[in-house]
Amino acid sequence: MSKQIKVLGPGCPKCKTTFHNVEEAVKQLGIEAEIIKIEDIEEMMRYNVLTTPVLMIDGVVKVKGRIAQIDEIKEFLKQ
């Protein structure tokens, strides 16, 4: 079963690092996942996001306002 992962953020260094960490976590686990980067402010507003970066997995916000670490992301993906 494939996971859907979204990283919301305007493209700042924290957002880019979070996106990279998501890619690395998925690679390390060897799972299938759709990774989506959302940088459009209007689209982010639809998610009622005020602080970035935001990590969403299968529609659930897991981390917001800080960089999600690789090991932390892997734990979320195992759930």
C-alpha positions as CSV (number, residue, x, y, z in Angstrom):
1,M,0.0,0.0,0.0
2,S,1.5,3.3,-1.1
3,K,1.7,6.2,1.2
4,Q,1.0,9.8,0.2
5,I,3.4,12.3,1.7
6,K,3.1,16.0,1.4
7,V,5.7,18.6,2.3
8,L,4.2,22.1,2.5
9,G,6.4,25.2,2.5
10,P,7.4,28.1,0.4
11,G,10.8,26.7,-0.7
12,C,12.9,27.8,2.2
13,P,16.0,25.8,3.3
14,K,13.9,24.1,6.1
15,C,11.3,23.0,3.6
16,K,13.9,21.7,1.2
17,T,15.7,19.8,4.0
18,T,12.4,18.3,5.1
19,F,11.6,17.2,1.5
20,H,15.1,15.7,1.1
21,N,14.7,13.8,4.5
22,V,11.3,12.4,3.3
23,E,13.0,11.1,0.1
24,E,15.8,9.6,2.1
25,A,13.4,7.9,4.6
26,V,11.3,6.4,1.8
27,K,14.5,5.2,0.1
28,Q,15.9,3.6,3.3
29,L,12.6,1.8,4.0
30,G,12.3,0.7,0.4
31,I,8.6,1.5,0.3
32,E,6.4,3.0,-2.4
33,A,5.3,6.6,-1.7
34,E,3.9,9.5,-3.6
35,I,5.9,12.5,-2.4
36,I,4.3,15.9,-3.2
37,K,5.9,19.3,-2.6
38,I,3.4,22.1,-2.2
39,E,4.9,25.6,-2.4
40,D,1.9,27.6,-3.6
41,I,0.7,29.8,-0.7
42,E,-2.9,29.7,-1.7
43,E,-2.8,25.8,-1.8
44,M,-1.1,25.8,1.6
45,M,-3.9,28.0,3.0
46,R,-6.4,25.3,2.1
47,Y,-4.7,23.1,4.7
48,N,-4.9,25.9,7.3
49,V,-1.2,26.0,7.7
50,L,0.4,28.9,9.4
51,T,4.0,27.6,10.2
52,T,6.2,25.7,7.7
53,P,7.5,23.3,6.9
54,V,4.6,20.9,7.3
55,L,4.9,17.1,6.9
56,M,1.6,15.3,6.1
57,I,1.3,11.6,5.7
58,D,-1.9,10.2,4.3
59,G,-3.7,13.5,5.1
60,V,-2.6,13.7,8.7
61,V,-0.2,16.5,9.9
62,K,2.7,14.8,11.6
63,V,5.2,17.7,11.9
64,K,4.9,21.5,11.5
65,G,7.2,24.4,12.0
66,R,10.4,22.4,12.1
67,I,12.5,20.1,10.1
68,A,11.3,16.4,10.3
69,Q,14.3,14.1,10.8
70,I,14.9,11.0,8.7
71,D,14.5,8.5,11.6
72,E,11.3,10.3,12.8
73,I,9.8,10.1,9.3
74,K,10.7,6.4,9.1
75,E,8.8,5.8,12.3
76,F,5.7,7.7,11.0
77,L,5.8,5.6,7.8
78,K,5.9,2.3,9.7
79,Q,2.7,3.1,11.5
